[in-house]
Amino acid sequence: MAESHTHVAGIGNAIVDVLVQVEDSLLTDLGLTKGIMTLIDDVQAEAIYARLPSGIECSGGSAANTIAGVAALGGSAAYIGKVRNDQLGQVFRHDIRSAGIVFNTEDATTGPATARCFVLVTPDAQRTMLTYLGACVDLGPDDVDAAVIAGAAVTYLEGYLYDPPEAKRAFLRAAEIAHGAGRLVSLSLSDPFCVDRHREAFLDLIANHVDILFANEAELCALYRTDSFDDAVRQVRGHAQIAAVTRGPRGSVVVTADSTYVVAADPVETVVDTTGAGDLYAAGFLYGFTQALDLPTCALLGGIAAGEVISHVGARPVLPLADLARSRLGAGYLEERRK
């Protein structure tokens, strides 16, 4: 593989996150089921926003969180996602660029407003998400920057984006460009509801266009229609070249055609907010992978990044991830683990 200009390029829903700590009673008042992601329209978005206490507003979206994590670890990163030329679009663009991430997707000048996601965090650290996709649904193959994809060692695709037909075409175009340039493609399944909606398409995508698959235990079991994690691992072996599967406090399992690596979770004193755990795991893993580290070390880095983000409110790291990784693993460890 030729030398890359960027370690990881992400394609996903460009969303402004509104992170709010709430009581369970508000979820009840709003008729929401705790712990799931629900799509809402523009009218619902305005009505719910009026009910919320003050919170934190920042650039978000699953793939954007992953890309921000790669940058926080010291990697070079780029992002492709659609925003409108409105106030929240400006918030997103400024915020993601301030993290050192290349973001050159042109603003939409007509159509829906910039997307936003209300992340309601209850005292038990569970997250309930309400997402208005807005301008995200208009991302298409013409928004895929061929130079960015061809110059990235790995392109990371967000499963949440897969609904609109144009987004599907964007994924396939990105995969074609990446593989044509000798690069790799990764996919996050994102959520069991995404898997249920797109199971057959995801199975085909993984078999024919994806090199590295990210999923949690529930998503992987949903993909293969099984209640047995061991059965899901058996089925993903050989279907995906590399599958990195998270299991919450039980750590993660990395599966290849001929090997299985079980890696413990990074210790966390108090879980505050699980928002972004899977996103940051993918960030740590992909950063390690693009640094030519072995797969167990990639999973360790993923666990460290995920452990940091669940220790506070918000889906982006607060502590310097590069320093945290060095302190957790010890001086010289990463260099020793290069393949």
N, C-alpha and C positions, 0 to 999 in steps of 0.2 A: 504494500500500500504506500502510495506517495505521501510525502510529508504534508500534514494538514495545516491550514491557517487557523482553524478553530477546533477546540476539543469537542464541543457539543453544540448542535443547533437544535432548537425546539420549535415545534409547530403546535399551536393550541389555541384555546379560547382566551383572548385578551380581556381580562375581567378586572374591574376595580373591586377589591375585597372591602367589605364593611364589617369589621370584627367587633362584636358586642357581647359583653357578659350579661346574661339575663337569668331570671328565675324560671323554674319549671312552670309556674303559673302563667307566664306570658305565652309559652308554647300551647298550653291548654286553651287560653283565650283566643289564640289565633287558629286553633284547630289543627295543630301540626303534630306529626309523629316524630318523636325524638330520634336523632341519629341518622336520618336519611337526607338525601338531597332531592328537592322538589323544584321543578321548573315552573316559573311564574311569568305572567305577562307584564306589560308596562303599567297597566292600571293597578294590579296587585303590588307591584314594586313600589309605587308611590304611596299606596295605603299602608303597607307594612313599614316602610321607612319612617312614616310619620309616627308610628307607635314605638319606635326603638329609642333607647337612651343613647347618649353620645358614645362613640366608639373610635376605632382606628380605621382610616381609609388609606389603602396602598394598592399598588399594582399587584394583581394576583392571577388566578387561573392555575390549574395543576401543572402544566408544562412550564409556565413562567416561574413557578416556585422552584421547580427542579433546576431550571437554567440559572436562577439566582443562587441556588445552592452550589452549583458547579463553580460559579464565579467566586463565591465566598470561600471556597476551598483553594482558590488560586488558579482555577482553570480559565481558559478563554471560551466565551460563550456568545451565541447569537440567538435571536428569537424572531419568529414570524407569527403574527396574529393581527386581527382586524379591529380597529377602533374607529369611532366617528370623530369628526373635527369639532368636538364639543369640550366642555370643561373637564369631564371625567376622562376623556381621551387624552387631554393634555396632562392630567395627573398621571395616567398610566405611562405615557411616553417619557415624561421627565423622571418618574420614579425608577423605571427599569433601566434607563440609560445611566442614571446616577450610580447604579451598581456595576457599571463597566460593561454592560451587555450591549451588543450591536442590535439595534432595532430600527429598521428602515422601511417597514411596511407602510405604504401610503394610507393616509386617513380616508375613510369613506366621507363623501361630501353630501350624500343624500341617504335616506333610509333610516333604519332604527338607530337609537342612541347607543352610546358605548355601554357594554355589558357591565352588570354589577352583581355581586354575590353577597348576600347577607349571611354571615357566619355567626349563629347564635350559640354561645358557649354557656352551658348550664354548670352549676357548682360541682357536678360529678365529672367534669372535663369532657363530656360528650358534646359533639358538634352537630347542629342541625342547620342545613344549608338551604337557602332559597335563592335560586339563580334566575336572573333575567338575562338571556343570552344576547339580546340586542344585535349590535353590528357583527358579532361573532359569526352569525349564520351566513354572512355574505362572503366569508373567506373562500377563495377558490384557487384553481391551479395558476391563474395569472399572478397571484400574490406570492407564489413560491419563487424565491430569489435563487436562480440556478447557481450563481457564484457562491452564495452562502452555503447551500447544501453541498455542492461539490468540494468546498473547502473545509468541511467539517468532518472530523474523524467518525463521529456518530451523529445521526439525525434521530431525534426523539419525538415520537408521535403520541399525542394525547387522545386516549379513547373517548373522552367526553366530547370531543369535537366531531365524532364520526357520524352524527345524525344527518346533516344536510348533504344532498347529492354532490354539490360542488366541493365540499370538504373531502368527501371520499376520493374525488378526482385529484384533489390537491395532495392527498396522502400518496396515491399511486404515482403521481408525477415526481414527488420528492423522493420516493423509493427508487424510481427509475434513474433519476439524476445521481443519487448517492451511489447506487451499485454500478452505474456507468463510470463513475469516477473512482471505483475501487474502495468505496466507503461502506460503513455499516448502518443498519437501520434498527431502531428499537421502538417498542410499542408498550404503553401502559394500558391495561384493561380498564383502569379508572374506577369502576364501580360495578357491582353485580347487575344493577339495572341496565347498564350499558351492554354487558354480556348477554343478558336475556333478549335485548332488542336486536343485537347484531351478531349472534353466535356464529352462524354459518359464514358470514362475511369475515369475522375475526379469525375463524379457523383457516379460511383460505388465505387471509392476509399473513398470518403467522407462518403458514407452510410455504408461501411463495415470495414473500416480500420482507419478512422480519428476521433479524439475526439475534436480537436480544429481547426477551419478553419479561415485563414486570407485571406482577399480580400479587394480591394478597390471597390468603387461603380460601376465603369465600368466593372470590372472583375465579380462581382456578377451578374450584369444584363446580361452580356454575357453568364454566366453559365446557366441561366434559360431562355435565349432568350426572354428578355423583355426590354422595354424602361422605365419601371416604377420601381423605387427603392422600393416603398412600396410593389409591387408585388414580387420583388426578395426577400425581407425580409420575406414575407409570405411563400414563397417556401422554403427558407433555414431553417425556424423554424421547428425543428423536424427532418430535414434531417441531419443537423450537430448538435451535442450536444451543442457546443458553436461556434458561428460565430462572429468574431470581424471584423467589416467592416469600413474602413476609408473613409472619405469624404472631404479630404483636409482641407480648412479653416473652414469647418462646423463641424470638429471634427470627432467623430466615434460613431458607434452604435454597441452595443453588444447584441446578440440575443441568447436566450436559448429557450427550449420548452415552458416555461411558463412566460418568462420575457423579456423585452426590456429595455436597458439602453442607454440613449442618453447622450454623454459626450462631452463637448465643447473642441475645440482645445486649446492647450497652446499658449498664445500670443507670436507672433514673430514680432520684430520691423521691420526687413527687410529680405525678402526671397532672398537668394543669389543663392542657388543651391538645387533643389529638389531631387537630387540623394540620395538614401538610406532612404527616409522618411518612406516608408512602412516597410523596413527592421528594422529600429530602433523602429518603433511603435511595431512591433512583439517582439523585444527585451525587451522593457519596460513591455509589457503585460505579456510575459512569465516569466520574472523575478518576477513580482508581483504574478503571479499565483503560482509559485513554492515556494513563501514565504507565501502561504495560505492567501493572501489578497482577499477581495471581488472583484467582476468583475468590478464595476465602478472604483475602485482604480487601478486595472490592466490597464484599459483604460486610466486613468489619467497619469500613468507612461509611457504608450506608447506615449501619446501626448507630454509629456515633452521630451522624448528621440528624437522623430521625430522633435519637434520644435528646439532642439539644432542642429541637423544635417543639417537642411535646412537653418540655419543662416550663413553658411560658405561653401566654396568649399570642396567637398569630402564627402564620404559616411560613414565616421567614426567620432565619437564624438571628439571634441577638448577639451571642458570643462569636468571636472570630473563629470560624470553623477550621481554618488551616492550623491555627495555634492549638485548638482543642484536640484535633487529630494527633498532632505531634505529642501533646502531653499525655493523651490516653495510650498511645502505642509506644512511646519512648523514642529517644533520639536514634536516628539511623534505621528504624524498623522498616519504613516504607522503601528505602533504598535496597534493603536486604531482600525485600519481597518482589522485586521486579523480575519479570519472567526472562 
